[in-house]
Amino acid sequence: MDNVIRILIQITVLVFAVIVHEVAHGYVAYKLGDPTAKYSGRLTLNPLPHIDPFMSIILPALMIFSGMPFIIGGAKPVPVNPVYFQDHKRDVMLVSAAGPLSNILLAIISALLLKFLFSFEILRSDGLSLVLGYSILINIILAAFNLIPIPPLDGSKILMGFLPDELAYKFARLEPYGIFIILFLMMAGILQIFLYPVFYLLQNLIKFLM
């Protein structure tokens, strides 16, 4: 039963984290002039418009049950129309960076709340501590994973903002194959080479704050 509760907590925390991630994309796009996400009803924390049955629930559950050292997942991508942007490269970079930054912010808030909780014995709660602990871990993993520069991950769009137009266009053409590249790198154990340095930096940032 305890294991089932832990799994439910992890999936709940993950779903909330990926929803905040997508809302952050849509909100920054809206502030930069693109109303697509707003008109699509995606600037909300209500999970119903965001949940993707496979990416939000089935994939994370499979990863947990299979004993993977980390879990990832996602929500339905928020629609963004770059036509509305005044500075295409800059604004695409800002919208792309908003997702991982929102997860880093959630991890920092969770760490500060956990520190506050442990400062007062009367407030200590095993259940709340578990939720906040998972929130720190899952949000750091999500941020690190999404910053990997492989299309369609956010890191690739940030990288393309620094590339010459022709090279960025060629790089963007990898997007239809990106998920297969990511799965191959994951199964080959190569993905961790990219993931761990970012994860380590973010983890140490959280430890510093705590």
C-alpha positions as CSV (number, residue, x, y, z in Angstrom):
1,M,0.0,0.0,0.0
2,D,2.8,2.4,0.9
3,N,4.4,1.7,-2.5
4,V,1.1,2.5,-4.3
5,I,0.7,5.8,-2.4
6,R,4.3,6.8,-3.3
7,I,3.6,6.0,-7.0
8,L,0.4,8.1,-6.9
9,I,2.2,11.0,-5.2
10,Q,5.0,10.9,-7.9
11,I,2.5,10.8,-10.8
12,T,0.4,13.7,-9.2
13,V,3.5,15.8,-8.7
14,L,4.7,15.0,-12.2
15,V,1.3,16.0,-13.7
16,F,1.3,19.3,-11.9
17,A,4.9,20.0,-12.9
18,V,4.3,19.4,-16.6
19,I,1.1,21.5,-16.5
20,V,3.0,24.4,-15.0
21,H,5.7,23.8,-17.6
22,E,3.2,24.1,-20.5
23,V,1.3,27.0,-19.0
24,A,4.6,28.9,-18.6
25,H,5.3,28.4,-22.4
26,G,1.8,29.7,-23.2
27,Y,1.9,32.6,-20.8
28,V,5.2,33.9,-22.0
29,A,4.0,33.6,-25.6
30,Y,0.9,35.5,-24.7
31,K,3.0,38.3,-23.1
32,L,5.0,38.4,-26.3
33,G,1.9,38.9,-28.4
34,D,0.7,35.4,-29.2
35,P,-2.9,34.8,-28.0
36,T,-3.1,31.2,-29.3
37,A,-2.7,29.4,-26.0
38,K,-5.1,31.8,-24.3
39,Y,-7.8,31.3,-27.0
40,S,-7.2,27.6,-26.8
41,G,-8.0,27.6,-23.1
42,R,-4.5,26.4,-22.1
43,L,-3.6,29.2,-19.8
44,T,-5.1,27.4,-16.8
45,L,-3.9,25.0,-14.1
46,N,-7.0,22.9,-14.6
47,P,-5.4,19.6,-15.6
48,L,-8.2,18.5,-18.0
49,P,-7.1,20.6,-21.1
50,H,-3.5,19.6,-20.6
51,I,-3.4,15.9,-19.7
52,D,-2.1,13.5,-22.4
53,P,-3.2,10.0,-21.3
54,F,0.1,8.4,-22.5
55,M,2.7,11.1,-21.7
56,S,1.1,12.3,-18.4
57,I,0.0,9.0,-16.8
58,I,0.9,5.8,-18.7
59,L,4.6,6.5,-19.5
60,P,5.5,7.8,-16.0
61,A,3.7,4.8,-14.4
62,L,5.6,2.4,-16.7
63,M,8.9,4.1,-15.8
64,I,8.1,3.9,-12.0
65,F,7.1,0.2,-12.2
66,S,10.1,-0.7,-14.3
67,G,12.4,0.7,-11.6
68,M,13.9,3.5,-13.8
69,P,16.3,5.7,-11.9
70,F,14.3,8.8,-13.1
71,I,10.9,9.5,-14.5
72,I,9.8,11.8,-17.2
73,G,6.5,12.7,-18.8
74,G,4.7,15.5,-20.4
75,A,1.4,17.2,-21.1
76,K,-0.2,18.2,-24.5
77,P,2.1,20.8,-26.0
78,V,0.7,24.3,-25.7
79,P,0.0,25.8,-29.2
80,V,2.4,28.6,-30.0
81,N,2.3,30.7,-33.2
82,P,5.6,32.5,-33.8
83,V,4.0,34.7,-36.5
84,Y,2.9,37.0,-33.7
85,F,6.4,37.5,-32.4
86,Q,8.2,40.7,-33.2
87,D,11.7,39.2,-32.8
88,H,11.3,35.6,-34.0
89,K,14.6,34.1,-32.7
90,R,14.6,35.9,-29.4
91,D,10.9,35.3,-28.6
92,V,11.1,31.6,-29.5
93,M,14.1,31.3,-27.2
94,L,12.2,33.1,-24.4
95,V,9.1,30.9,-24.8
96,S,11.2,27.7,-24.9
97,A,13.2,28.7,-21.8
98,A,10.0,29.5,-19.8
99,G,9.1,25.8,-19.4
100,P,12.4,24.6,-17.8
101,L,12.7,27.8,-15.8
102,S,9.2,27.2,-14.4
103,N,10.3,23.7,-13.2
104,I,13.5,25.2,-11.6
105,L,11.3,27.7,-9.8
106,L,8.9,25.0,-8.6
107,A,11.9,23.0,-7.3
108,I,13.3,26.1,-5.5
109,I,9.9,26.9,-3.9
110,S,9.5,23.2,-2.8
111,A,13.0,23.3,-1.3
112,L,12.3,26.5,0.6
113,L,9.0,25.1,1.9
114,L,10.8,21.9,3.0
115,K,13.4,23.9,4.8
116,F,10.7,26.0,6.5
117,L,8.9,22.8,7.5
118,F,11.9,21.3,9.1
119,S,12.6,24.5,11.0
120,F,9.5,24.0,13.1
121,E,9.0,20.6,14.6
122,I,5.2,21.3,15.1
123,L,4.8,21.7,11.3
124,R,6.7,18.5,10.4
125,S,4.7,16.0,8.3
126,D,6.0,12.9,6.7
127,G,3.4,13.1,3.9
128,L,4.0,16.7,3.1
129,S,7.8,16.2,3.3
130,L,7.5,13.3,0.8
131,V,5.4,15.4,-1.6
132,L,7.9,18.3,-1.4
133,G,10.9,15.9,-1.8
134,Y,9.4,14.4,-4.9
135,S,8.6,17.9,-6.2
136,I,12.2,18.9,-5.9
137,L,13.5,15.8,-7.6
138,I,10.9,15.6,-10.4
139,N,11.1,19.3,-11.3
140,I,14.9,19.1,-11.5
141,I,14.7,16.1,-13.7
142,L,12.1,17.7,-16.0
143,A,14.2,20.9,-16.3
144,A,17.4,19.0,-17.0
145,F,15.7,16.7,-19.5
146,N,14.0,19.5,-21.4
147,L,17.2,21.5,-21.7
148,I,18.8,18.7,-23.7
149,P,19.4,20.2,-27.2
150,I,17.6,17.6,-29.2
151,P,14.5,18.5,-31.2
152,P,11.7,18.9,-30.1
153,L,12.9,19.5,-26.6
154,D,13.1,23.1,-25.3
155,G,16.9,23.0,-25.3
156,S,17.0,22.6,-29.1
157,K,14.9,25.7,-29.6
158,I,17.1,27.7,-27.3
159,L,20.2,26.4,-29.1
160,M,18.7,27.3,-32.5
161,G,18.4,30.9,-31.4
162,F,22.2,31.1,-31.3
163,L,22.7,29.3,-34.6
164,P,22.9,31.0,-38.1
165,D,19.5,30.8,-39.9
166,E,20.6,28.1,-42.4
167,L,22.1,25.9,-39.7
168,A,19.1,26.4,-37.5
169,Y,16.8,25.4,-40.3
170,K,18.8,22.2,-41.0
171,F,18.8,21.4,-37.2
172,A,15.1,21.9,-37.0
173,R,14.5,19.3,-39.7
174,L,15.6,16.6,-37.1
175,E,12.4,17.2,-35.1
176,P,10.3,14.3,-36.7
177,Y,13.1,11.9,-35.7
178,G,13.9,13.6,-32.3
179,I,11.8,11.2,-30.2
180,F,13.6,8.2,-31.8
181,I,17.0,9.8,-31.2
182,I,16.0,10.4,-27.5
183,L,14.8,6.8,-27.0
184,F,17.9,5.4,-28.6
185,L,20.2,7.5,-26.5
186,M,18.1,6.6,-23.4
187,M,18.3,2.8,-24.1
188,A,22.0,3.1,-24.9
189,G,22.7,4.9,-21.7
190,I,24.1,7.9,-23.6
191,L,21.4,10.3,-22.6
192,Q,22.6,10.3,-19.0
193,I,25.9,11.8,-20.2
194,F,23.9,14.9,-21.2
195,L,21.4,14.7,-18.4
196,Y,23.6,14.3,-15.3
197,P,25.8,17.5,-15.6
198,V,22.6,19.7,-15.8
199,F,20.9,17.7,-13.1
200,Y,24.0,18.0,-10.9
201,L,24.2,21.8,-11.3
202,L,20.5,22.2,-10.6
203,Q,20.6,19.8,-7.6
204,N,23.5,21.8,-6.1
205,L,21.6,25.0,-6.6
206,I,18.8,23.6,-4.6
207,K,21.2,22.3,-1.9
208,F,22.7,25.8,-1.7
209,L,19.3,27.3,-1.1
210,M,18.5,24.8,1.6
